[in-house]
Amino acid sequence: MGLPEHAATPYLGMVVGTIAQVGLIIISKSALATGMSSYTFVAYSNALAALILLPLSLLIHRSSNRPPLTFLMVCGFFSLGVLGCLAQLTGYTGISYTSAEFASAMLNLIPGFTFALAVIFRMEELNCRNSSFLAKTIGTLVSIAGAFVVTLYKGPEILANQSSPKLHYKYVGAPQSSWILGGLFLAADCVVASGYIIVQASILKKYPAELIIVFFYCFFAAILSTAVSLVTDQDLSSWSLQPNIRLIAVLYSGVFGSALQVSITAWCLHKRGPLFVAMFHPLSIVISAVLGIIFLGDILYLGSLLGSIIIVIGFYSVMWGKAKEVKVIENRTDCSSAPTSEKALLLPVEDEKTTV
Protein backbone atom coordinates (compact mmCIF):
# COMPACT_ATOMS: atom_id res chain seq x y z
CA MET A 1 0.00 0.00 0.00
CA GLY A 2 3.03 2.24 -0.29
CA LEU A 3 3.72 2.39 3.45
CA PRO A 4 7.26 2.01 4.79
CA GLU A 5 7.88 -1.52 6.01
CA HIS A 6 9.63 -0.63 9.25
CA ALA A 7 9.23 -3.17 12.05
CA ALA A 8 7.19 -0.75 14.17
CA THR A 9 4.89 0.42 11.33
CA PRO A 10 2.18 -2.26 11.79
CA TYR A 11 2.00 -1.51 15.53
CA LEU A 12 1.75 2.24 14.94
CA GLY A 13 -0.79 1.70 12.19
CA MET A 14 -3.06 -0.44 14.36
CA VAL A 15 -2.88 2.06 17.24
CA VAL A 16 -3.93 4.85 14.85
CA GLY A 17 -6.69 2.63 13.46
CA THR A 18 -7.94 1.75 16.95
CA ILE A 19 -8.05 5.43 17.96
CA ALA A 20 -10.02 6.19 14.78
CA GLN A 21 -12.44 3.36 15.61
CA VAL A 22 -13.03 4.61 19.16
CA GLY A 23 -13.76 8.09 17.80
CA LEU A 24 -16.13 6.59 15.23
CA ILE A 25 -18.10 4.73 17.90
CA ILE A 26 -18.55 7.92 19.95
CA ILE A 27 -19.50 10.21 17.07
CA SER A 28 -21.80 7.67 15.40
CA LYS A 29 -23.69 7.27 18.68
CA SER A 30 -24.32 11.01 18.70
CA ALA A 31 -25.55 10.96 15.08
CA LEU A 32 -27.83 7.95 15.59
CA ALA A 33 -29.28 9.60 18.70
CA THR A 34 -30.75 12.32 16.43
CA GLY A 35 -32.89 9.74 14.65
CA MET A 36 -30.57 9.01 11.75
CA SER A 37 -30.95 5.45 10.47
CA SER A 38 -27.95 3.15 10.83
CA TYR A 39 -28.61 1.95 7.26
CA THR A 40 -28.31 5.43 5.75
CA PHE A 41 -25.28 6.17 7.93
CA VAL A 42 -23.50 3.08 6.59
CA ALA A 43 -24.53 3.93 3.02
CA TYR A 44 -23.23 7.51 3.24
CA SER A 45 -19.92 6.61 4.90
CA ASN A 46 -19.08 3.77 2.50
CA ALA A 47 -20.04 5.81 -0.57
CA LEU A 48 -17.77 8.65 0.56
CA ALA A 49 -14.94 6.22 1.31
CA ALA A 50 -15.31 4.60 -2.15
CA LEU A 51 -15.04 8.01 -3.82
CA ILE A 52 -11.86 8.73 -1.86
CA LEU A 53 -10.27 5.33 -2.44
CA LEU A 54 -10.96 5.03 -6.19
CA PRO A 55 -8.29 7.52 -7.35
CA LEU A 56 -5.90 6.56 -4.55
CA SER A 57 -6.07 2.85 -5.34
CA LEU A 58 -5.46 3.45 -9.05
CA LEU A 59 -2.56 5.77 -8.27
CA ILE A 60 -0.78 3.54 -5.74
CA HIS A 61 -1.55 0.17 -7.33
CA ARG A 62 -0.71 0.95 -10.95
CA SER A 63 -1.53 -1.55 -13.69
CA SER A 64 2.12 -2.58 -13.89
CA ASN A 65 2.30 -3.86 -10.33
CA ARG A 66 -1.21 -5.07 -9.51
CA PRO A 67 -2.55 -8.60 -10.11
CA PRO A 68 -5.13 -9.22 -12.86
CA LEU A 69 -8.74 -8.72 -11.82
CA THR A 70 -10.73 -11.89 -12.45
CA PHE A 71 -14.43 -12.68 -12.02
CA LEU A 72 -13.71 -14.97 -9.06
CA MET A 73 -11.73 -12.21 -7.38
CA VAL A 74 -14.60 -9.74 -7.83
CA CYS A 75 -16.89 -12.34 -6.24
CA GLY A 76 -14.47 -12.45 -3.31
CA PHE A 77 -14.63 -8.66 -3.05
CA PHE A 78 -18.43 -8.88 -3.09
CA SER A 79 -18.35 -11.41 -0.23
CA LEU A 80 -16.24 -8.91 1.72
CA GLY A 81 -18.84 -6.24 1.00
CA VAL A 82 -21.63 -8.50 2.27
CA LEU A 83 -19.77 -9.38 5.48
CA GLY A 84 -18.60 -5.81 6.05
CA CYS A 85 -22.05 -4.34 5.41
CA LEU A 86 -23.65 -6.88 7.74
CA ALA A 87 -21.05 -6.18 10.43
CA GLN A 88 -21.59 -2.42 10.19
CA LEU A 89 -25.38 -2.67 10.22
CA THR A 90 -25.50 -4.98 13.23
CA GLY A 91 -22.79 -2.95 14.99
CA TYR A 92 -24.43 0.46 14.58
CA THR A 93 -27.83 -1.01 15.45
CA GLY A 94 -26.32 -2.39 18.65
CA ILE A 95 -24.75 0.98 19.44
CA SER A 96 -28.13 2.70 18.98
CA TYR A 97 -29.69 0.38 21.59
CA THR A 98 -26.85 0.62 24.13
CA SER A 99 -23.92 2.99 24.61
CA ALA A 100 -20.54 3.72 23.08
CA GLU A 101 -18.75 2.40 26.18
CA PHE A 102 -20.69 -0.87 26.12
CA ALA A 103 -20.04 -1.27 22.38
CA SER A 104 -16.28 -0.75 22.87
CA ALA A 105 -16.29 -3.48 25.51
CA MET A 106 -18.27 -5.93 23.37
CA LEU A 107 -15.85 -5.54 20.45
CA ASN A 108 -13.22 -7.25 22.58
CA LEU A 109 -14.90 -10.57 21.80
CA ILE A 110 -13.47 -10.29 18.27
CA PRO A 111 -9.97 -11.64 19.16
CA GLY A 112 -11.42 -14.84 20.58
CA PHE A 113 -13.70 -15.45 17.59
CA THR A 114 -10.90 -14.56 15.14
CA PHE A 115 -8.41 -16.84 16.85
CA ALA A 116 -10.89 -19.75 16.77
CA LEU A 117 -11.65 -19.17 13.07
CA ALA A 118 -7.94 -18.80 12.25
CA VAL A 119 -7.26 -22.19 13.85
CA ILE A 120 -10.25 -23.78 12.07
CA PHE A 121 -9.11 -22.47 8.66
CA ARG A 122 -5.47 -23.33 9.46
CA MET A 123 -4.21 -19.76 9.39
CA GLU A 124 -2.84 -20.37 12.88
CA GLU A 125 -1.00 -23.64 13.49
CA LEU A 126 -2.61 -25.79 16.19
CA ASN A 127 0.36 -26.99 18.24
CA CYS A 128 -0.17 -27.05 22.00
CA ARG A 129 3.50 -27.90 22.57
CA ASN A 130 4.68 -24.80 20.71
CA SER A 131 5.53 -21.91 23.04
CA SER A 132 4.42 -19.24 20.55
CA PHE A 133 1.01 -20.92 20.10
CA LEU A 134 0.55 -21.19 23.87
CA ALA A 135 1.54 -17.53 24.33
CA LYS A 136 -0.99 -16.41 21.70
CA THR A 137 -3.74 -18.61 23.14
CA ILE A 138 -3.20 -17.54 26.75
CA GLY A 139 -2.74 -13.89 25.74
CA THR A 140 -6.03 -13.90 23.82
CA LEU A 141 -7.93 -15.36 26.77
CA VAL A 142 -6.27 -12.96 29.22
CA SER A 143 -7.17 -9.92 27.07
CA ILE A 144 -10.80 -11.04 26.81
CA ALA A 145 -10.86 -11.55 30.60
CA GLY A 146 -9.50 -8.02 31.07
CA ALA A 147 -12.24 -6.65 28.82
CA PHE A 148 -14.87 -8.34 30.97
CA VAL A 149 -13.27 -6.91 34.12
CA VAL A 150 -13.57 -3.39 32.69
CA THR A 151 -17.16 -4.07 31.67
CA LEU A 152 -18.49 -5.84 34.76
CA TYR A 153 -16.44 -4.40 37.64
CA LYS A 154 -16.53 -0.69 38.47
CA GLY A 155 -14.86 -0.30 41.86
CA PRO A 156 -13.97 2.95 43.65
CA GLU A 157 -12.89 6.17 41.95
CA ILE A 158 -9.15 6.66 41.41
CA LEU A 159 -8.78 9.72 39.19
CA ALA A 160 -11.15 12.39 37.90
CA ASN A 161 -10.50 15.29 35.54
CA GLN A 162 -12.74 18.00 36.93
CA SER A 163 -11.52 20.66 34.50
CA SER A 164 -12.97 18.97 31.40
CA PRO A 165 -16.73 18.97 30.87
CA LYS A 166 -18.45 15.67 30.15
CA LEU A 167 -19.40 16.00 26.51
CA HIS A 168 -20.09 12.42 25.56
CA TYR A 169 -23.54 10.92 25.40
CA LYS A 170 -24.57 8.49 28.13
CA TYR A 171 -27.32 6.07 27.29
CA VAL A 172 -29.04 6.28 30.64
CA GLY A 173 -32.51 5.09 31.49
CA ALA A 174 -32.84 2.58 28.69
CA PRO A 175 -34.96 -0.50 29.47
CA GLN A 176 -33.10 -3.72 30.17
CA SER A 177 -34.64 -5.33 27.09
CA SER A 178 -32.97 -2.70 24.88
CA TRP A 179 -29.57 -3.47 26.36
CA ILE A 180 -30.09 -7.22 25.82
CA LEU A 181 -31.20 -6.66 22.22
CA GLY A 182 -28.28 -4.30 21.61
CA GLY A 183 -25.89 -6.83 23.13
CA LEU A 184 -27.16 -9.52 20.75
CA PHE A 185 -26.64 -7.23 17.76
CA LEU A 186 -23.11 -6.40 18.95
CA ALA A 187 -22.32 -10.09 19.50
CA ALA A 188 -23.46 -10.80 15.93
CA ASP A 189 -21.25 -7.92 14.81
CA CYS A 190 -18.24 -9.55 16.50
CA VAL A 191 -18.87 -12.91 14.82
CA VAL A 192 -19.33 -11.37 11.36
CA ALA A 193 -16.34 -9.03 11.84
CA SER A 194 -14.16 -12.02 12.70
CA GLY A 195 -15.32 -13.78 9.55
CA TYR A 196 -14.57 -10.62 7.58
CA ILE A 197 -11.00 -10.56 8.90
CA ILE A 198 -10.45 -14.21 7.95
CA VAL A 199 -11.91 -13.81 4.44
CA GLN A 200 -9.91 -10.64 3.84
CA ALA A 201 -6.70 -12.36 4.94
CA SER A 202 -7.41 -15.17 2.45
CA ILE A 203 -8.07 -12.70 -0.39
CA LEU A 204 -4.92 -10.69 0.39
CA LYS A 205 -2.80 -13.80 -0.19
CA LYS A 206 -4.13 -14.03 -3.75
CA TYR A 207 -4.54 -10.32 -4.48
CA PRO A 208 -2.02 -8.25 -2.45
CA ALA A 209 -3.39 -4.82 -3.43
CA GLU A 210 -4.89 -3.51 -0.20
CA LEU A 211 -6.46 -0.25 -1.39
CA ILE A 212 -8.19 -1.89 -4.36
CA ILE A 213 -9.69 -4.51 -2.04
CA VAL A 214 -10.89 -1.84 0.39
CA PHE A 215 -12.35 0.22 -2.48
CA PHE A 216 -14.42 -2.70 -3.76
CA TYR A 217 -15.46 -3.52 -0.20
CA CYS A 218 -16.72 0.04 0.39
CA PHE A 219 -18.33 0.14 -3.07
CA PHE A 220 -20.34 -3.05 -2.56
CA ALA A 221 -21.15 -2.17 1.07
CA ALA A 222 -22.53 1.21 -0.06
CA ILE A 223 -24.77 -0.44 -2.68
CA LEU A 224 -26.03 -3.11 -0.28
CA SER A 225 -26.71 -0.71 2.61
CA THR A 226 -28.50 1.72 0.25
CA ALA A 227 -30.77 -1.09 -0.97
CA VAL A 228 -31.52 -2.17 2.59
CA SER A 229 -32.23 1.43 3.62
CA LEU A 230 -34.64 2.05 0.72
CA VAL A 231 -36.57 -1.10 1.62
CA THR A 232 -36.70 -0.69 5.39
CA ASP A 233 -36.74 3.10 5.88
CA GLN A 234 -40.07 4.59 4.88
CA ASP A 235 -39.18 8.00 6.31
CA LEU A 236 -36.99 9.89 3.83
CA SER A 237 -35.94 12.29 6.58
CA SER A 238 -33.47 9.63 7.71
CA TRP A 239 -31.38 10.60 4.65
CA SER A 240 -31.15 14.21 5.80
CA LEU A 241 -27.73 15.39 6.98
CA GLN A 242 -29.25 17.87 9.40
CA PRO A 243 -28.54 18.54 12.24
CA ASN A 244 -24.85 19.14 11.61
CA ILE A 245 -23.73 16.25 13.82
CA ARG A 246 -24.99 13.88 11.11
CA LEU A 247 -22.82 15.52 8.44
CA ILE A 248 -19.81 15.58 10.78
CA ALA A 249 -20.32 11.91 11.65
CA VAL A 250 -20.63 10.90 7.97
CA LEU A 251 -17.48 12.84 7.02
CA TYR A 252 -15.54 11.34 9.93
CA SER A 253 -16.78 7.84 9.19
CA GLY A 254 -16.06 8.07 5.47
CA VAL A 255 -12.57 9.56 5.81
CA PHE A 256 -11.20 8.20 9.09
CA GLY A 257 -13.42 5.13 9.46
CA SER A 258 -14.15 3.35 6.20
CA ALA A 259 -11.21 4.80 4.21
CA LEU A 260 -8.30 5.30 6.63
CA GLN A 261 -8.97 2.72 9.33
CA VAL A 262 -10.04 -0.12 7.02
CA SER A 263 -7.09 0.54 4.68
CA ILE A 264 -4.59 0.51 7.55
CA THR A 265 -6.18 -2.64 8.94
CA ALA A 266 -5.97 -4.34 5.53
CA TRP A 267 -2.28 -3.47 5.21
CA CYS A 268 -1.49 -4.73 8.72
CA LEU A 269 -3.55 -7.84 8.04
CA HIS A 270 -1.47 -8.52 4.94
CA LYS A 271 1.80 -8.02 6.81
CA ARG A 272 1.10 -9.70 10.17
CA GLY A 273 -2.02 -11.87 9.86
CA PRO A 274 -5.57 -11.90 11.29
CA LEU A 275 -4.71 -12.50 14.95
CA PHE A 276 -2.35 -9.52 15.05
CA VAL A 277 -5.14 -7.24 13.81
CA ALA A 278 -7.81 -8.70 16.09
CA MET A 279 -5.64 -8.37 19.20
CA PHE A 280 -5.74 -4.57 19.00
CA HIS A 281 -9.47 -4.48 19.75
CA PRO A 282 -8.96 -4.86 23.53
CA LEU A 283 -6.78 -1.73 23.43
CA SER A 284 -9.90 0.24 22.46
CA ILE A 285 -11.01 0.14 26.10
CA VAL A 286 -7.64 1.52 27.25
CA ILE A 287 -7.74 4.24 24.58
CA SER A 288 -11.37 5.06 25.43
CA ALA A 289 -10.48 5.46 29.10
CA VAL A 290 -7.47 7.71 28.39
CA LEU A 291 -9.33 9.91 25.89
CA GLY A 292 -12.35 10.07 28.17
CA ILE A 293 -10.30 11.28 31.15
CA ILE A 294 -8.27 13.83 29.16
CA PHE A 295 -10.92 15.32 26.88
CA LEU A 296 -14.32 14.32 28.26
CA GLY A 297 -13.83 14.58 32.03
CA ASP A 298 -14.52 10.90 32.69
CA ILE A 299 -13.68 9.29 36.02
CA LEU A 300 -11.07 6.53 36.25
CA TYR A 301 -12.35 3.64 38.34
CA LEU A 302 -10.36 0.79 39.87
CA GLY A 303 -12.05 -1.75 37.60
CA SER A 304 -10.97 0.19 34.49
CA LEU A 305 -7.37 0.36 35.73
CA LEU A 306 -7.15 -3.34 36.64
CA GLY A 307 -8.88 -4.42 33.45
CA SER A 308 -6.59 -2.25 31.33
CA ILE A 309 -3.50 -3.76 32.99
CA ILE A 310 -4.82 -7.27 32.32
CA ILE A 311 -5.55 -6.36 28.70
CA VAL A 312 -2.03 -5.03 28.19
CA ILE A 313 -0.50 -8.18 29.74
CA GLY A 314 -2.50 -10.38 27.41
CA PHE A 315 -1.69 -8.14 24.45
CA TYR A 316 2.06 -8.36 25.06
CA SER A 317 1.78 -12.13 25.48
CA VAL A 318 0.25 -12.44 22.01
CA MET A 319 2.79 -10.03 20.52
CA TRP A 320 5.63 -12.06 22.08
CA GLY A 321 4.23 -15.22 20.55
CA LYS A 322 3.89 -13.57 17.14
CA ALA A 323 7.44 -12.15 17.33
CA LYS A 324 8.86 -15.58 18.18
CA GLU A 325 6.86 -17.14 15.36
CA VAL A 326 8.22 -14.58 12.86
CA LYS A 327 11.78 -15.22 14.10
CA VAL A 328 11.42 -18.97 13.57
CA ILE A 329 10.11 -18.40 10.04
CA GLU A 330 12.99 -16.04 9.27
CA ASN A 331 15.49 -18.60 10.57
CA ARG A 332 13.96 -21.28 8.36
CA THR A 333 14.09 -18.94 5.35
CA ASP A 334 17.74 -18.08 6.00
CA CYS A 335 18.55 -21.76 6.43
CA SER A 336 16.82 -22.79 3.19
CA SER A 337 18.56 -20.05 1.20
CA ALA A 338 22.02 -20.80 2.62
CA PRO A 339 24.61 -22.90 0.73
CA THR A 340 24.81 -26.62 1.54
CA SER A 341 27.86 -26.20 3.76
CA GLU A 342 26.12 -23.46 5.78
CA LYS A 343 22.92 -25.53 6.10
CA ALA A 344 24.94 -28.27 7.75
CA LEU A 345 26.02 -25.76 10.36
CA LEU A 346 22.60 -24.14 10.82
CA LEU A 347 20.37 -27.19 11.06
CA PRO A 348 21.76 -28.67 14.31
CA VAL A 349 21.49 -25.29 16.05
CA GLU A 350 17.86 -24.90 14.96
CA ASP A 351 17.02 -28.42 16.09
CA GLU A 352 18.67 -27.75 19.45
CA LYS A 353 16.57 -24.62 19.94
CA THR A 354 13.41 -26.49 19.05
CA THR A 355 14.24 -29.23 21.55
CA VAL A 356 14.82 -26.72 24.33
C-alpha positions in Angstrom: 0.0 0.0 0.0 3.0 2.2 -0.3 3.7 2.4 3.5 7.3 2.0 4.8 7.9 -1.5 6.0 9.6 -0.6 9.3 9.2 -3.2 12.0 7.2 -0.7 14.2 4.9 0.4 11.3 2.2 -2.3 11.8 2.0 -1.5 15.5 1.7 2.2 14.9 -0.8 1.7 12.2 -3.1 -0.4 14.4 -2.9 2.1 17.2 -3.9 4.8 14.8 -6.7 2.6 13.5 -7.9 1.8 16.9 -8.0 5.4 18.0 -10.0 6.2 14.8 -12.4 3.4 15.6 -13.0 4.6 19.2 -13.8 8.1 17.8 -16.1 6.6 15.2 -18.1 4.7 17.9 -18.6 7.9 20.0 -19.5 10.2 17.1 -21.8 7.7 15.4 -23.7 7.3 18.7 -24.3 11.0 18.7 -25.6 11.0 15.1 -27.8 7.9 15.6 -29.3 9.6 18.7 -30.7 12.3 16.4 -32.9 9.7 14.6 -30.6 9.0 11.7 -30.9 5.4 10.5 -28.0 3.2 10.8 -28.6 1.9 7.3 -28.3 5.4 5.8 -25.3 6.2 7.9 -23.5 3.1 6.6 -24.5 3.9 3.0 -23.2 7.5 3.2 -19.9 6.6 4.9 -19.1 3.8 2.5 -20.0 5.8 -0.6 -17.8 8.7 0.6 -14.9 6.2 1.3 -15.3 4.6 -2.1 -15.0 8.0 -3.8 -11.9 8.7 -1.9 -10.3 5.3 -2.4 -11.0 5.0 -6.2 -8.3 7.5 -7.4 -5.9 6.6 -4.5 -6.1 2.8 -5.3 -5.5 3.4 -9.1 -2.6 5.8 -8.3 -0.8 3.5 -5.7 -1.6 0.2 -7.3 -0.7 1.0 -11.0 -1.5 -1.6 -13.7 2.1 -2.6 -13.9 2.3 -3.9 -10.3 -1.2 -5.1 -9.5 -2.5 -8.6 -10.1 -5.1 -9.2 -12.9 -8.7 -8.7 -11.8 -10.7 -11.9 -12.4 -14.4 -12.7 -12.0 -13.7 -15.0 -9.1 -11.7 -12.2 -7.4 -14.6 -9.7 -7.8 -16.9 -12.3 -6.2 -14.5 -12.4 -3.3 -14.6 -8.7 -3.0 -18.4 -8.9 -3.1 -18.4 -11.4 -0.2 -16.2 -8.9 1.7 -18.8 -6.2 1.0 -21.6 -8.5 2.3 -19.8 -9.4 5.5 -18.6 -5.8 6.1 -22.0 -4.3 5.4 -23.7 -6.9 7.7 -21.0 -6.2 10.4 -21.6 -2.4 10.2 -25.4 -2.7 10.2 -25.5 -5.0 13.2 -22.8 -2.9 15.0 -24.4 0.5 14.6 -27.8 -1.0 15.5 -26.3 -2.4 18.7 -24.7 1.0 19.4 -28.1 2.7 19.0 -29.7 0.4 21.6 -26.9 0.6 24.1 -23.9 3.0 24.6 -20.5 3.7 23.1 -18.8 2.4 26.2 -20.7 -0.9 26.1 -20.0 -1.3 22.4 -16.3 -0.8 22.9 -16.3 -3.5 25.5 -18.3 -5.9 23.4 -15.9 -5.5 20.4 -13.2 -7.3 22.6 -14.9 -10.6 21.8 -13.5 -10.3 18.3 -10.0 -11.6 19.2 -11.4 -14.8 20.6 -13.7 -15.4 17.6 -10.9 -14.6 15.1 -8.4 -16.8 16.8 -10.9 -19.8 16.8 -11.7 -19.2 13.1 -7.9 -18.8 12.2 -7.3 -22.2 13.8 -10.2 -23.8 12.1 -9.1 -22.5 8.7 -5.5 -23.3 9.5 -4.2 -19.8 9.4 -2.8 -20.4 12.9 -1.0 -23.6 13.5 -2.6 -25.8 16.2 0.4 -27.0 18.2 -0.2 -27.1 22.0 3.5 -27.9 22.6 4.7 -24.8 20.7 5.5 -21.9 23.0 4.4 -19.2 20.5 1.0 -20.9 20.1 0.6 -21.2 23.9 1.5 -17.5 24.3 -1.0 -16.4 21.7 -3.7 -18.6 23.1 -3.2 -17.5 26.7 -2.7 -13.9 25.7 -6.0 -13.9 23.8 -7.9 -15.4 26.8 -6.3 -13.0 29.2 -7.2 -9.9 27.1 -10.8 -11.0 26.8 -10.9 -11.5 30.6 -9.5 -8.0 31.1 -12.2 -6.7 28.8 -14.9 -8.3 31.0 -13.3 -6.9 34.1 -13.6 -3.4 32.7 -17.2 -4.1 31.7 -18.5 -5.8 34.8 -16.4 -4.4 37.6 -16.5 -0.7 38.5 -14.9 -0.3 41.9 -14.0 3.0 43.7 -12.9 6.2 42.0 -9.1 6.7 41.4 -8.8 9.7 39.2 -11.2 12.4 37.9 -10.5 15.3 35.5 -12.7 18.0 36.9 -11.5 20.7 34.5 -13.0 19.0 31.4 -16.7 19.0 30.9 -18.5 15.7 30.2 -19.4 16.0 26.5 -20.1 12.4 25.6 -23.5 10.9 25.4 -24.6 8.5 28.1 -27.3 6.1 27.3 -29.0 6.3 30.6 -32.5 5.1 31.5 -32.8 2.6 28.7 -35.0 -0.5 29.5 -33.1 -3.7 30.2 -34.6 -5.3 27.1 -33.0 -2.7 24.9 -29.6 -3.5 26.4 -30.1 -7.2 25.8 -31.2 -6.7 22.2 -28.3 -4.3 21.6 -25.9 -6.8 23.1 -27.2 -9.5 20.8 -26.6 -7.2 17.8 -23.1 -6.4 18.9 -22.3 -10.1 19.5 -23.5 -10.8 15.9 -21.2 -7.9 14.8 -18.2 -9.5 16.5 -18.9 -12.9 14.8 -19.3 -11.4 11.4 -16.3 -9.0 11.8 -14.2 -12.0 12.7 -15.3 -13.8 9.6 -14.6 -10.6 7.6 -11.0 -10.6 8.9 -10.4 -14.2 7.9 -11.9 -13.8 4.4 -9.9 -10.6 3.8 -6.7 -12.4 4.9 -7.4 -15.2 2.4 -8.1 -12.7 -0.4 -4.9 -10.7 0.4 -2.8 -13.8 -0.2 -4.1 -14.0 -3.8 -4.5 -10.3 -4.5 -2.0 -8.2 -2.5 -3.4 -4.8 -3.4 -4.9 -3.5 -0.2 -6.5 -0.3 -1.4 -8.2 -1.9 -4.4 -9.7 -4.5 -2.0 -10.9 -1.8 0.4 -12.3 0.2 -2.5 -14.4 -2.7 -3.8 -15.5 -3.5 -0.2 -16.7 0.0 0.4 -18.3 0.1 -3.1 -20.3 -3.0 -2.6 -21.1 -2.2 1.1 -22.5 1.2 -0.1 -24.8 -0.4 -2.7 -26.0 -3.1 -0.3 -26.7 -0.7 2.6 -28.5 1.7 0.2 -30.8 -1.1 -1.0 -31.5 -2.2 2.6 -32.2 1.4 3.6 -34.6 2.0 0.7 -36.6 -1.1 1.6 -36.7 -0.7 5.4 -36.7 3.1 5.9 -40.1 4.6 4.9 -39.2 8.0 6.3 -37.0 9.9 3.8 -35.9 12.3 6.6 -33.5 9.6 7.7 -31.4 10.6 4.6 -31.1 14.2 5.8 -27.7 15.4 7.0 -29.2 17.9 9.4 -28.5 18.5 12.2 -24.8 19.1 11.6 -23.7 16.3 13.8 -25.0 13.9 11.1 -22.8 15.5 8.4 -19.8 15.6 10.8 -20.3 11.9 11.7 -20.6 10.9 8.0 -17.5 12.8 7.0 -15.5 11.3 9.9 -16.8 7.8 9.2 -16.1 8.1 5.5 -12.6 9.6 5.8 -11.2 8.2 9.1 -13.4 5.1 9.5 -14.2 3.3 6.2 -11.2 4.8 4.2 -8.3 5.3 6.6 -9.0 2.7 9.3 -10.0 -0.1 7.0 -7.1 0.5 4.7 -4.6 0.5 7.6 -6.2 -2.6 8.9 -6.0 -4.3 5.5 -2.3 -3.5 5.2 -1.5 -4.7 8.7 -3.5 -7.8 8.0 -1.5 -8.5 4.9 1.8 -8.0 6.8 1.1 -9.7 10.2 -2.0 -11.9 9.9 -5.6 -11.9 11.3 -4.7 -12.5 15.0 -2.4 -9.5 15.0 -5.1 -7.2 13.8 -7.8 -8.7 16.1 -5.6 -8.4 19.2 -5.7 -4.6 19.0 -9.5 -4.5 19.7 -9.0 -4.9 23.5 -6.8 -1.7 23.4 -9.9 0.2 22.5 -11.0 0.1 26.1 -7.6 1.5 27.3 -7.7 4.2 24.6 -11.4 5.1 25.4 -10.5 5.5 29.1 -7.5 7.7 28.4 -9.3 9.9 25.9 -12.3 10.1 28.2 -10.3 11.3 31.1 -8.3 13.8 29.2 -10.9 15.3 26.9 -14.3 14.3 28.3 -13.8 14.6 32.0 -14.5 10.9 32.7 -13.7 9.3 36.0 -11.1 6.5 36.2 -12.4 3.6 38.3 -10.4 0.8 39.9 -12.0 -1.8 37.6 -11.0 0.2 34.5 -7.4 0.4 35.7 -7.2 -3.3 36.6 -8.9 -4.4 33.4 -6.6 -2.3 31.3 -3.5 -3.8 33.0 -4.8 -7.3 32.3 -5.5 -6.4 28.7 -2.0 -5.0 28.2 -0.5 -8.2 29.7 -2.5 -10.4 27.4 -1.7 -8.1 24.5 2.1 -8.4 25.1 1.8 -12.1 25.5 0.3 -12.4 22.0 2.8 -10.0 20.5 5.6 -12.1 22.1 4.2 -15.2 20.5 3.9 -13.6 17.1 7.4 -12.2 17.3 8.9 -15.6 18.2 6.9 -17.1 15.4 8.2 -14.6 12.9 11.8 -15.2 14.1 11.4 -19.0 13.6 10.1 -18.4 10.0 13.0 -16.0 9.3 15.5 -18.6 10.6 14.0 -21.3 8.4 14.1 -18.9 5.3 17.7 -18.1 6.0 18.6 -21.8 6.4 16.8 -22.8 3.2 18.6 -20.0 1.2 22.0 -20.8 2.6 24.6 -22.9 0.7 24.8 -26.6 1.5 27.9 -26.2 3.8 26.1 -23.5 5.8 22.9 -25.5 6.1 24.9 -28.3 7.7 26.0 -25.8 10.4 22.6 -24.1 10.8 20.4 -27.2 11.1 21.8 -28.7 14.3 21.5 -25.3 16.0 17.9 -24.9 15.0 17.0 -28.4 16.1 18.7 -27.7 19.4 16.6 -24.6 19.9 13.4 -26.5 19.0 14.2 -29.2 21.5 14.8 -26.7 24.3 
